[in-house]
Amino acid sequence: MSSEITLFTLFLLGFFGGGHCVGMCGGLSSAFALQLPPNINRLGLIVLLNLGRISSYVLIGALMGLLGQTGMLLDETRTVQTALFVAANLLLLLLGLYLAGLSAAAVKIEALGKPVWKRLNPLLNKLLPIRSVPACFGVGLLWGWLPCGLVYSASLYALGSGSAATGALYLLAFALGTLPNLLAMGFFAVQLKRVLQHKAVRMCAGLLVAAWAVWQLGKWFVQ
């Protein structure tokens, strides 16, 4: 799969995963926004929170790409990339079904990141409530490590890229897709949550994600 299509795929995954983002991160986004110091520009701090989150995603992408690069030097590149491509799209399919409300299998996958989050959560609590600009960015950085199936799927694409730079770019594309929903949650939490958590909206978004995964797998099988 070409890099351009992968970038577009990951952007759409972030964007159409808005319903999941609201469920997983929406409460945090709203809580963080309510804790922002009144004497500092609210818009700037909400943007800074999300820049911290995006920075962590890019770091995750770079680390996964670097890990993939190392592994592929030790094995047959084609075989490893194919396995990661199939795994990423199977996870994407499960996430699409989860977003559509048709399967909860993806929730179990998110539990894989809980051990890491347990170690980071005390650091997050030390920075709350947010009292300064550096603390705001720090909270965003830690927020980016919250267990999330969408991030896991994007990370598998980064792992399969076999390049730290490409892996970072992949996660950046995904992060930019999530940005509109989570920025809006900082200002219009109640209104946006009603829209993105609406059954019909979640169903359409989830089926689009699942259909994309099926299409990608179908192209691979007929090659």
Phi and psi restraints in degrees (value plus and minus 20) as a CYANA .aco file:
   2 SER   PHI     -89.8   -49.8
   2 SER   PSI     135.5   175.5
   3 SER   PHI     -81.8   -41.8
   3 SER   PSI     -57.0   -17.0
   4 GLU   PHI     -83.1   -43.1
   4 GLU   PSI     -63.9   -23.9
   5 ILE   PHI     -87.2   -47.2
   5 ILE   PSI     -59.3   -19.3
   6 THR   PHI     -83.2   -43.2
   6 THR   PSI     -63.2   -23.2
   7 LEU   PHI     -80.6   -40.6
   7 LEU   PSI     -62.8   -22.8
   8 PHE   PHI     -86.1   -46.1
   8 PHE   PSI     -61.5   -21.5
   9 THR   PHI     -78.0   -38.0
   9 THR   PSI     -67.7   -27.7
  10 LEU   PHI     -89.8   -49.8
  10 LEU   PSI     -55.4   -15.4
  11 PHE   PHI     -81.9   -41.9
  11 PHE   PSI     -65.9   -25.9
  12 LEU   PHI     -85.9   -45.9
  12 LEU   PSI     -55.9   -15.9
  13 LEU   PHI     -79.5   -39.5
  13 LEU   PSI     -65.0   -25.0
  14 GLY   PHI     -84.8   -44.8
  14 GLY   PSI     -60.8   -20.8
  15 PHE   PHI     -92.5   -52.5
  15 PHE   PSI     -71.1   -31.1
  16 PHE   PHI     -94.2   -54.2
  16 PHE   PSI     -34.4     5.6
  17 GLY   PHI    -101.2   -61.2
  17 GLY   PSI      -6.4    33.6
  18 GLY   PHI     -74.7   -34.7
  18 GLY   PSI     -57.8   -17.8
  19 GLY   PHI     -82.9   -42.9
  19 GLY   PSI     -60.4   -20.4
  20 HIS   PHI     -90.0   -50.0
  20 HIS   PSI     -60.9   -20.9
  21 CYS   PHI     -79.3   -39.3
  21 CYS   PSI     -60.8   -20.8
  22 VAL   PHI     -84.9   -44.9
  22 VAL   PSI     -60.8   -20.8
  23 GLY   PHI     -87.1   -47.1
  23 GLY   PSI     -63.6   -23.6
  24 MET   PHI    -102.8   -62.8
  24 MET   PSI     -67.3   -27.3
  25 CYS   PHI    -131.5   -91.5
  25 CYS   PSI     -33.6     6.4
  26 GLY   PHI     -80.4   -40.4
  26 GLY   PSI     -62.6   -22.6
  27 GLY   PHI     -82.8   -42.8
  27 GLY   PSI     -61.7   -21.7
  28 LEU   PHI     -83.9   -43.9
  28 LEU   PSI     -65.5   -25.5
  29 SER   PHI     -78.4   -38.4
  29 SER   PSI     -65.2   -25.2
  30 SER   PHI     -86.0   -46.0
  30 SER   PSI     -62.7   -22.7
  31 ALA   PHI     -84.0   -44.0
  31 ALA   PSI     -63.8   -23.8
  32 PHE   PHI     -80.9   -40.9
  32 PHE   PSI     -63.8   -23.8
  33 ALA   PHI     -82.1   -42.1
  33 ALA   PSI     -58.3   -18.3
  34 LEU   PHI     -90.2   -50.2
  34 LEU   PSI     -42.6    -2.6
  35 GLN   PHI    -111.5   -71.5
  35 GLN   PSI     -21.1    18.9
  36 LEU   PHI     -86.7   -46.7
  36 LEU   PSI     120.0   160.0
  37 PRO   PHI     -79.1   -39.1
  37 PRO   PSI     113.0   153.0
  38 PRO   PHI     -88.8   -48.8
  38 PRO   PSI     -38.7     1.3
  39 ASN   PHI    -106.8   -66.8
  39 ASN   PSI     -23.0    17.0
  40 ILE   PHI    -136.7   -96.7
  40 ILE   PSI     124.5   164.5
  41 ASN   PHI     -72.3   -32.3
  41 ASN   PSI     101.6   141.6
  42 ARG   PHI     -85.3   -45.3
  42 ARG   PSI     -65.5   -25.5
  43 LEU   PHI     -79.9   -39.9
  43 LEU   PSI     -65.2   -25.2
  44 GLY   PHI     -81.3   -41.3
  44 GLY   PSI     -59.5   -19.5
  45 LEU   PHI     -92.8   -52.8
  45 LEU   PSI     -56.4   -16.4
  46 ILE   PHI     -84.9   -44.9
  46 ILE   PSI     -60.2   -20.2
  47 VAL   PHI     -83.7   -43.7
  47 VAL   PSI     -61.6   -21.6
  48 LEU   PHI     -84.1   -44.1
  48 LEU   PSI     -59.9   -19.9
  49 LEU   PHI     -74.9   -34.9
  49 LEU   PSI     -67.5   -27.5
  50 ASN   PHI     -93.3   -53.3
  50 ASN   PSI     -48.8    -8.8
  51 LEU   PHI     -86.1   -46.1
  51 LEU   PSI     -57.3   -17.3
  52 GLY   PHI     -83.0   -43.0
  52 GLY   PSI     -64.3   -24.3
  53 ARG   PHI     -81.5   -41.5
  53 ARG   PSI     -65.1   -25.1
  54 ILE   PHI     -84.4   -44.4
  54 ILE   PSI     -58.2   -18.2
  55 SER   PHI     -80.2   -40.2
  55 SER   PSI     -60.2   -20.2
  56 SER   PHI     -86.5   -46.5
  56 SER   PSI     -60.3   -20.3
  57 TYR   PHI     -80.9   -40.9
  57 TYR   PSI     -63.7   -23.7
  58 VAL   PHI     -83.7   -43.7
  58 VAL   PSI     -60.3   -20.3
  59 LEU   PHI     -82.3   -42.3
  59 LEU   PSI     -64.3   -24.3
  60 ILE   PHI     -79.2   -39.2
  60 ILE   PSI     -64.1   -24.1
  61 GLY   PHI     -82.1   -42.1
  61 GLY   PSI     -61.7   -21.7
  62 ALA   PHI     -85.5   -45.5
  62 ALA   PSI     -62.6   -22.6
  63 LEU   PHI     -85.6   -45.6
  63 LEU   PSI     -61.3   -21.3
  64 MET   PHI     -87.0   -47.0
  64 MET   PSI     -60.4   -20.4
  65 GLY   PHI     -83.7   -43.7
  65 GLY   PSI     -59.8   -19.8
  66 LEU   PHI     -86.5   -46.5
  66 LEU   PSI     -61.0   -21.0
  67 LEU   PHI     -82.4   -42.4
  67 LEU   PSI     -62.8   -22.8
  68 GLY   PHI     -83.9   -43.9
  68 GLY   PSI     -59.2   -19.2
  69 GLN   PHI     -81.7   -41.7
  69 GLN   PSI     -63.1   -23.1
  70 THR   PHI     -84.9   -44.9
  70 THR   PSI     -65.1   -25.1
  71 GLY   PHI     -84.3   -44.3
  71 GLY   PSI     -57.2   -17.2
  72 MET   PHI     -93.8   -53.8
  72 MET   PSI     -42.2    -2.2
  73 LEU   PHI     -91.9   -51.9
  73 LEU   PSI     -41.7    -1.7
  74 LEU   PHI    -120.3   -80.3
  74 LEU   PSI     -24.5    15.5
  75 ASP   PHI    -161.1  -121.1
  75 ASP   PSI    -198.8  -158.8
  76 GLU   PHI     -94.7   -54.7
  76 GLU   PSI      96.4   136.4
  77 THR   PHI     -77.5   -37.5
  77 THR   PSI     -65.7   -25.7
  78 ARG   PHI     -80.7   -40.7
  78 ARG   PSI     -64.5   -24.5
  79 THR   PHI     -84.0   -44.0
  79 THR   PSI     -65.6   -25.6
  80 VAL   PHI     -84.4   -44.4
  80 VAL   PSI     -65.9   -25.9
  81 GLN   PHI     -82.5   -42.5
  81 GLN   PSI     -59.8   -19.8
  82 THR   PHI     -83.8   -43.8
  82 THR   PSI     -65.1   -25.1
  83 ALA   PHI     -81.9   -41.9
  83 ALA   PSI     -61.9   -21.9
  84 LEU   PHI     -89.3   -49.3
  84 LEU   PSI     -56.9   -16.9
  85 PHE   PHI     -82.5   -42.5
  85 PHE   PSI     -65.4   -25.4
  86 VAL   PHI     -85.2   -45.2
  86 VAL   PSI     -64.5   -24.5
  87 ALA   PHI     -81.9   -41.9
  87 ALA   PSI     -62.2   -22.2
  88 ALA   PHI     -82.5   -42.5
  88 ALA   PSI     -61.1   -21.1
  89 ASN   PHI     -98.0   -58.0
  89 ASN   PSI     -49.3    -9.3
  90 LEU   PHI     -86.2   -46.2
  90 LEU   PSI     -61.7   -21.7
  91 LEU   PHI     -85.0   -45.0
  91 LEU   PSI     -58.7   -18.7
  92 LEU   PHI     -81.7   -41.7
  92 LEU   PSI     -60.1   -20.1
  93 LEU   PHI     -82.3   -42.3
  93 LEU   PSI     -65.3   -25.3
  94 LEU   PHI     -82.7   -42.7
  94 LEU   PSI     -59.0   -19.0
  95 LEU   PHI     -87.1   -47.1
  95 LEU   PSI     -58.1   -18.1
  96 GLY   PHI     -82.3   -42.3
  96 GLY   PSI     -63.6   -23.6
  97 LEU   PHI     -85.8   -45.8
  97 LEU   PSI     -54.4   -14.4
  98 TYR   PHI     -88.0   -48.0
  98 TYR   PSI     -64.7   -24.7
  99 LEU   PHI     -80.6   -40.6
  99 LEU   PSI     -55.6   -15.6
 100 ALA   PHI     -98.5   -58.5
 100 ALA   PSI     -26.6    13.4
 101 GLY   PHI      59.7    99.7
 101 GLY   PSI       1.7    41.7
 102 LEU   PHI    -123.1   -83.1
 102 LEU   PSI     -34.1     5.9
 103 SER   PHI    -177.9  -137.9
 103 SER   PSI     123.8   163.8
 104 ALA   PHI    -128.8   -88.8
 104 ALA   PSI      -7.5    32.5
 105 ALA   PHI     -79.8   -39.8
 105 ALA   PSI     -54.6   -14.6
 106 ALA   PHI     -85.3   -45.3
 106 ALA   PSI     -45.3    -5.3
 107 VAL   PHI     -82.8   -42.8
 107 VAL   PSI     -57.8   -17.8
 108 LYS   PHI     -84.4   -44.4
 108 LYS   PSI     -53.9   -13.9
 109 ILE   PHI     -87.0   -47.0
 109 ILE   PSI     -56.3   -16.3
 110 GLU   PHI     -83.9   -43.9
 110 GLU   PSI     -44.5    -4.5
 111 ALA   PHI     -85.1   -45.1
 111 ALA   PSI     -36.6     3.4
 112 LEU   PHI     -82.6   -42.6
 112 LEU   PSI     -48.8    -8.8
 113 GLY   PHI    -110.4   -70.4
 113 GLY   PSI     -19.8    20.2
 114 LYS   PHI     -83.3   -43.3
 114 LYS   PSI     -58.2   -18.2
 115 PRO   PHI     -78.5   -38.5
 115 PRO   PSI     -59.5   -19.5
 116 VAL   PHI     -87.2   -47.2
 116 VAL   PSI     -63.1   -23.1
 117 TRP   PHI     -85.4   -45.4
 117 TRP   PSI     -53.4   -13.4
 118 LYS   PHI     -82.8   -42.8
 118 LYS   PSI     -52.0   -12.0
 119 ARG   PHI     -98.2   -58.2
 119 ARG   PSI     -51.4   -11.4
 120 LEU   PHI    -106.6   -66.6
 120 LEU   PSI     -46.0    -6.0
 121 ASN   PHI     -79.2   -39.2
 121 ASN   PSI     -59.9   -19.9
 122 PRO   PHI     -80.6   -40.6
 122 PRO   PSI     -54.7   -14.7
 123 LEU   PHI     -85.2   -45.2
 123 LEU   PSI     -60.3   -20.3
 124 LEU   PHI     -82.4   -42.4
 124 LEU   PSI     -63.4   -23.4
 125 ASN   PHI     -82.0   -42.0
 125 ASN   PSI     -51.3   -11.3
 126 LYS   PHI     -88.0   -48.0
 126 LYS   PSI     -46.6    -6.6
 127 LEU   PHI    -110.1   -70.1
 127 LEU   PSI     -25.8    14.2
 128 LEU   PHI    -125.4   -85.4
 128 LEU   PSI     123.2   163.2
 129 PRO   PHI     -90.2   -50.2
 129 PRO   PSI     133.4   173.4
 130 ILE   PHI     -88.5   -48.5
 130 ILE   PSI     106.7   146.7
 131 ARG   PHI    -143.8  -103.8
 131 ARG   PSI     -25.1    14.9
 132 SER   PHI    -171.8  -131.8
 132 SER   PSI     147.7   187.7
 133 VAL   PHI     -84.4   -44.4
 133 VAL   PSI     -67.6   -27.6
 134 PRO   PHI     -79.3   -39.3
 134 PRO   PSI     -59.3   -19.3
 135 ALA   PHI     -84.5   -44.5
 135 ALA   PSI     -56.3   -16.3
 136 CYS   PHI     -81.6   -41.6
 136 CYS   PSI     -66.0   -26.0
 137 PHE   PHI     -86.6   -46.6
 137 PHE   PSI     -58.3   -18.3
 138 GLY   PHI     -83.1   -43.1
 138 GLY   PSI     -60.8   -20.8
 139 VAL   PHI     -82.0   -42.0
 139 VAL   PSI     -61.0   -21.0
 140 GLY   PHI     -82.8   -42.8
 140 GLY   PSI     -61.3   -21.3
 141 LEU   PHI     -79.3   -39.3
 141 LEU   PSI     -65.6   -25.6
 142 LEU   PHI     -90.3   -50.3
 142 LEU   PSI     -56.4   -16.4
 143 TRP   PHI     -76.3   -36.3
 143 TRP   PSI     -55.7   -15.7
 144 GLY   PHI     -84.1   -44.1
 144 GLY   PSI     -33.9     6.1
 145 TRP   PHI    -119.2   -79.2
 145 TRP   PSI     -13.2    26.8
 146 LEU   PHI     -80.8   -40.8
 146 LEU   PSI     111.2   151.2
 147 PRO   PHI     -74.4   -34.4
 147 PRO   PSI     107.7   147.7
 148 CYS   PHI    -174.2  -134.2
 148 CYS   PSI     102.7   142.7
 149 GLY   PHI     -81.3   -41.3
 149 GLY   PSI     -53.3   -13.3
 150 LEU   PHI     -84.0   -44.0
 150 LEU   PSI     -62.3   -22.3
 151 VAL   PHI     -85.5   -45.5
 151 VAL   PSI     -58.7   -18.7
 152 TYR   PHI     -81.1   -41.1
 152 TYR   PSI     -63.3   -23.3
 153 SER   PHI     -83.6   -43.6
 153 SER   PSI     -65.6   -25.6
 154 ALA   PHI     -82.4   -42.4
 154 ALA   PSI     -55.3   -15.3
 155 SER   PHI     -86.2   -46.2
 155 SER   PSI     -53.7   -13.7
 156 LEU   PHI     -85.8   -45.8
 156 LEU   PSI     -56.9   -16.9
 157 TYR   PHI     -82.5   -42.5
 157 TYR   PSI     -62.7   -22.7
 158 ALA   PHI     -83.1   -43.1
 158 ALA   PSI     -61.4   -21.4
 159 LEU   PHI     -81.9   -41.9
 159 LEU   PSI     -61.0   -21.0
 160 GLY   PHI     -93.5   -53.5
 160 GLY   PSI     -34.8     5.2
 161 SER   PHI     -89.5   -49.5
 161 SER   PSI     -48.2    -8.2
 162 GLY   PHI      47.9    87.9
 162 GLY   PSI       5.3    45.3
 163 SER   PHI    -172.4  -132.4
 163 SER   PSI     111.1   151.1
 164 ALA   PHI     -82.4   -42.4
 164 ALA   PSI     -62.1   -22.1
 165 ALA   PHI     -85.9   -45.9
 165 ALA   PSI     -65.1   -25.1
 166 THR   PHI     -88.0   -48.0
 166 THR   PSI     -59.4   -19.4
 167 GLY   PHI     -80.5   -40.5
 167 GLY   PSI     -62.1   -22.1
 168 ALA   PHI     -83.4   -43.4
 168 ALA   PSI     -60.6   -20.6
 169 LEU   PHI     -85.2   -45.2
 169 LEU   PSI     -59.3   -19.3
 170 TYR   PHI     -81.5   -41.5
 170 TYR   PSI     -66.5   -26.5
 171 LEU   PHI     -90.3   -50.3
 171 LEU   PSI     -48.1    -8.1
 172 LEU   PHI     -85.8   -45.8
 172 LEU   PSI     -62.5   -22.5
 173 ALA   PHI     -80.8   -40.8
 173 ALA   PSI     -64.1   -24.1
 174 PHE   PHI     -81.4   -41.4
 174 PHE   PSI     -66.4   -26.4
 175 ALA   PHI     -81.2   -41.2
 175 ALA   PSI     -60.1   -20.1
 176 LEU   PHI     -85.3   -45.3
 176 LEU   PSI     -51.4   -11.4
 177 GLY   PHI     -86.4   -46.4
 177 GLY   PSI     -54.8   -14.8
 178 THR   PHI     -98.5   -58.5
 178 THR   PSI     -39.6     0.4
 179 LEU   PHI     -79.6   -39.6
 179 LEU   PSI     -67.5   -27.5
 180 PRO   PHI     -76.5   -36.5
 180 PRO   PSI     -63.9   -23.9
 181 ASN   PHI     -85.7   -45.7
 181 ASN   PSI     -64.5   -24.5
 182 LEU   PHI     -98.1   -58.1
 182 LEU   PSI     -48.5    -8.5
 183 LEU   PHI     -85.3   -45.3
 183 LEU   PSI     -65.0   -25.0
 184 ALA   PHI     -83.4   -43.4
 184 ALA   PSI     -54.0   -14.0
 185 MET   PHI     -82.3   -42.3
 185 MET   PSI     -46.8    -6.8
 186 GLY   PHI     -88.7   -48.7
 186 GLY   PSI     -40.5    -0.5
 187 PHE   PHI    -137.6   -97.6
 187 PHE   PSI     -56.0   -16.0
 188 PHE   PHI    -147.2  -107.2
 188 PHE   PSI      31.9    71.9
 189 ALA   PHI     -75.1   -35.1
 189 ALA   PSI     -71.5   -31.5
 190 VAL   PHI     -85.9   -45.9
 190 VAL   PSI     -69.0   -29.0
 191 GLN   PHI     -83.2   -43.2
 191 GLN   PSI     -64.7   -24.7
 192 LEU   PHI     -88.9   -48.9
 192 LEU   PSI     -57.5   -17.5
 193 LYS   PHI     -82.0   -42.0
 193 LYS   PSI     -59.4   -19.4
 194 ARG   PHI     -80.2   -40.2
 194 ARG   PSI     -62.2   -22.2
 195 VAL   PHI     -90.1   -50.1
 195 VAL   PSI     -72.7   -32.7
 196 LEU   PHI     -92.6   -52.6
 196 LEU   PSI     -42.6    -2.6
 197 GLN   PHI    -113.5   -73.5
 197 GLN   PSI     -20.0    20.0
 198 HIS   PHI     -83.0   -43.0
 198 HIS   PSI     116.5   156.5
 199 LYS   PHI     -76.5   -36.5
 199 LYS   PSI     -63.4   -23.4
 200 ALA   PHI     -87.0   -47.0
 200 ALA   PSI     -58.9   -18.9
 201 VAL   PHI     -86.1   -46.1
 201 VAL   PSI     -66.0   -26.0
 202 ARG   PHI     -83.2   -43.2
 202 ARG   PSI     -60.2   -20.2
 203 MET   PHI     -82.2   -42.2
 203 MET   PSI     -67.9   -27.9
 204 CYS   PHI     -82.7   -42.7
 204 CYS   PSI     -67.6   -27.6
 205 ALA   PHI     -83.0   -43.0
 205 ALA   PSI     -64.5   -24.5
 206 GLY   PHI     -83.8   -43.8
 206 GLY   PSI     -62.5   -22.5
 207 LEU   PHI     -88.1   -48.1
 207 LEU   PSI     -53.0   -13.0
 208 LEU   PHI     -84.8   -44.8
 208 LEU   PSI     -64.6   -24.6
 209 VAL   PHI     -83.1   -43.1
 209 VAL   PSI     -65.4   -25.4
 210 ALA   PHI     -84.1   -44.1
 210 ALA   PSI     -61.0   -21.0
 211 ALA   PHI     -84.3   -44.3
 211 ALA   PSI     -58.2   -18.2
 212 TRP   PHI     -83.5   -43.5
 212 TRP   PSI     -62.7   -22.7
 213 ALA   PHI     -82.7   -42.7
 213 ALA   PSI     -63.3   -23.3
 214 VAL   PHI     -83.2   -43.2
 214 VAL   PSI     -60.3   -20.3
 215 TRP   PHI     -83.9   -43.9
 215 TRP   PSI     -63.2   -23.2
 216 GLN   PHI     -83.7   -43.7
 216 GLN   PSI     -63.7   -23.7
 217 LEU   PHI     -86.5   -46.5
 217 LEU   PSI     -58.3   -18.3
 218 GLY   PHI     -82.4   -42.4
 218 GLY   PSI     -60.9   -20.9
 219 LYS   PHI     -83.1   -43.1
 219 LYS   PSI     -57.8   -17.8
 220 TRP   PHI     -87.6   -47.6
 220 TRP   PSI     -60.0   -20.0
 221 PHE   PHI     -89.6   -49.6
 221 PHE   PSI     -50.2   -10.2
 222 VAL   PHI    -107.5   -67.5
 222 VAL   PSI     -26.0    14.0
